[in-house]
C-alpha cells in the first residue's frame, strides 16, 4: 500500500540530523586541537564578510550566524532529498540522477575545500575533516531516509538497473 510521507517533516528531520552530526564532528576536531569553535568561527567570519556587515563581531556572533546558515542549508538539502525520494516511489530512475548529483557535489566540495586550504585564512581547514563530516552526515541522513522509505531498496535496484527487483525473472 502506498504510504504518504511528509516531505517537509522528513526533510527537516534529515537536515537536523546531518547538520548536528557535522557540527558535533567539528566541535570534537576543534576541541581536540585545543581551539573549540574554531571552525564555525572561521566559517561564520567568512560568511559575514560576504553576506553581512563585517565589523567588530565576536566569536559568539560568528558561531551563531554560521550555525543558523549551516542548519538552514542542511534542512534545505534534507527537504530536497525527501522530495526526490517521495517522487522516486513513482519514478525510480530519479535515484540514478540523485546518485550522479551526489557524486558531483562531493567532488566539487572536495575541490572547493582544496581551494580554501590554499588560502591564508583557511590553511588549516583540512580536506579530510570535511570529507569525514560529509560521510557522517550522508550516512546518518541516508539511514534516516532509508528507514522512512521501506520500498527504497527495491526502487534503488529498479532505478539503477531498469528492472523491477520484485518481478519474476524472465525465462
Buried (B, 14 or more C-beta within 10 A) or exposed (E): EEEEBEBEEBBBBBBBBBBBBBBEBBBEBBEEEEEBBBBBBBBBBBBBEEEEEEEEBEBEBBBEBBBEBBBEEBBEBBBBBBBBBBBBBEEBEBBBEBEEEEEEEBEEBBEEBEEBBEEEEBEEBEBEBBBBBBEBBBEBBBEBBEEBBEBBEBBBBBBEEEEEEEEEEEE
